[in-house]
Amino acid sequence: MSKELLPIGVRRDGSYYTRVLWADVTENDPTFWVNNLINDDLERNGGTWGANSETTANAVLDFFGETQTIRKISIFKNVGITISILEELAKNINIYVSTTDEPLKLRRKEDKIDDIAWTKICTFDITMEEAWQHIELDTPIEAKYVRVELVENFCAHDENFIPWIETSEIKIY
């Protein structure tokens, strides 16, 4: 029996291993941590990034200091705990990249994501369901850092508005 050898940094499904470099909105409760973006937990009561925000939430991922070629991005859309509703899903998700080390300036929650130069590579217009959604890029893109921006949720902006924007795992190929 021979073991399959994979390049360093590539999972069995062909996606790159990533790590969370920075986030502007996250929570102390493990069921809402931004680390859930990379942890292979797609279940309720666990694997989501529930960002307590009324407008946007940003996270920056990297490839452990490497530059990688991105061809596809997959997002598992999920909401966190059992009482969460699908309307809390991010309505849109923008993906940006950087090939410089400028994102390393982001260290604290007070740091501003827009102080860094980013190149927008795609937008996911989210369908409101718990499932994978994929975008194949027209042209492969080089990236050292990937910015994931969740943009508002599906909730009506009335007195019952729920200020959470959620998604689950991000896989980059």
C-alpha positions in Angstrom: 0.0 0.0 0.0 1.6 3.3 -1.1 0.7 6.6 0.4 -0.3 9.4 -1.9 2.1 12.3 -1.8 0.7 15.8 -2.1 2.5 19.1 -2.6 3.1 21.1 0.7 0.1 23.2 1.5 -2.4 21.3 -0.6 -5.3 19.2 0.9 -6.6 16.0 -0.5 -9.4 17.8 -2.2 -6.9 20.1 -4.0 -7.6 23.2 -2.0 -4.8 25.2 -0.4 -4.2 25.3 3.3 -4.8 28.8 4.6 -4.6 30.6 7.9 -6.4 33.6 9.3 -4.1 36.6 9.4 -6.6 39.2 10.7 -10.3 40.0 11.0 -12.1 43.2 11.8 -15.1 41.5 13.3 -15.1 38.3 15.3 -16.4 37.0 18.6 -15.0 35.3 21.7 -17.6 32.5 21.5 -16.0 29.5 19.6 -19.2 29.0 17.6 -18.7 32.4 16.0 -14.9 32.5 15.6 -13.4 33.7 12.3 -11.2 30.6 12.5 -14.2 28.6 11.4 -13.5 29.9 7.9 -10.7 27.3 7.6 -11.6 24.4 10.0 -13.7 21.9 8.0 -16.6 22.1 10.4 -19.8 22.6 8.4 -22.3 21.8 11.2 -24.8 23.9 13.0 -23.6 24.9 16.5 -20.1 25.1 15.3 -18.6 25.9 11.9 -19.5 29.5 11.0 -18.0 32.9 11.2 -20.8 34.8 12.7 -19.7 38.4 12.5 -21.6 40.8 14.7 -22.0 43.6 12.2 -24.8 45.5 10.5 -22.8 46.3 7.4 -19.6 44.4 6.5 -17.0 42.1 8.0 -13.5 41.4 6.7 -11.0 38.6 7.2 -7.6 38.2 5.6 -6.3 34.7 4.9 -2.8 33.8 3.7 -0.9 30.8 2.5 1.7 30.6 5.3 3.9 33.3 3.5 3.7 31.6 0.1 2.2 33.1 -3.2 -0.3 30.8 -4.8 -2.2 30.7 -8.1 -6.0 30.9 -7.5 -8.4 29.4 -10.0 -11.5 28.6 -8.0 -13.0 29.7 -4.7 -15.7 27.7 -2.8 -17.7 29.0 0.1 -19.9 26.9 2.3 -22.9 29.0 3.4 -24.1 28.1 6.8 -25.5 29.9 9.8 -24.2 29.2 13.3 -26.3 28.0 16.2 -29.6 26.1 15.9 -31.7 29.3 16.5 -29.9 31.2 13.6 -32.0 31.8 10.5 -30.8 31.7 6.9 -31.5 35.5 6.6 -28.3 36.0 8.6 -26.2 34.7 5.7 -24.0 37.3 3.9 -26.0 38.6 0.9 -22.7 39.2 -1.0 -19.1 38.1 -0.5 -16.3 40.1 -2.2 -12.9 38.5 -2.6 -9.8 40.6 -3.0 -6.1 39.7 -3.2 -2.7 41.2 -2.6 0.7 40.1 -3.7 2.6 42.5 -1.5 3.3 42.2 2.2 1.3 45.3 3.0 -1.5 43.2 4.7 1.0 42.4 7.4 0.4 45.9 8.7 -3.0 44.7 9.9 -2.4 43.7 13.5 -5.3 45.1 15.7 -9.0 45.5 15.4 -8.6 49.2 15.1 -6.5 48.8 11.9 -8.3 49.8 8.7 -8.6 47.2 5.9 -9.0 49.9 3.3 -5.5 51.4 4.2 -4.1 48.4 2.3 -4.1 48.2 -1.6 -6.3 45.3 -2.7 -7.4 43.9 -6.1 -11.0 42.7 -6.3 -11.1 39.4 -8.1 -14.8 38.3 -7.7 -18.1 38.7 -6.0 -20.4 35.9 -4.8 -24.0 36.9 -5.0 -25.2 34.5 -2.4 -28.2 32.2 -2.7 -30.0 31.8 0.7 -29.4 28.1 1.4 -27.0 26.0 3.4 -24.7 24.6 0.7 -21.5 25.0 -1.2 -21.3 27.8 -3.7 -18.4 28.0 -6.2 -16.8 30.6 -8.5 -14.3 29.6 -11.2 -12.1 32.6 -12.1 -11.9 33.5 -15.8 -8.1 33.9 -15.4 -5.8 32.4 -12.8 -4.8 35.0 -10.2 -1.6 35.2 -8.1 -2.2 35.9 -4.5 -0.2 36.0 -1.3 -3.1 37.3 0.8 -6.9 36.9 0.3 -9.4 39.3 1.7 -12.9 37.9 2.3 -15.5 40.7 2.7 -19.0 39.7 3.9 -21.5 42.4 2.8 -24.7 42.8 4.8 -27.3 40.0 5.4 -30.7 39.1 4.0 -32.6 40.5 7.1 -35.1 43.3 6.5 -33.8 46.6 7.9 -36.6 47.2 10.3 -37.2 46.9 14.1 -36.6 43.1 13.9 -33.2 43.4 12.2 -30.6 40.9 13.3 -27.0 42.4 13.2 -25.1 39.2 12.2 -23.4 38.4 8.9 -22.5 34.8 8.6 -20.8 32.2 6.4 -18.8 29.1 7.0 -15.8 27.6 5.3 -13.7 29.2 2.5 -11.7 26.9 0.2 -9.3 28.3 -2.3 -8.0 26.2 -5.2 
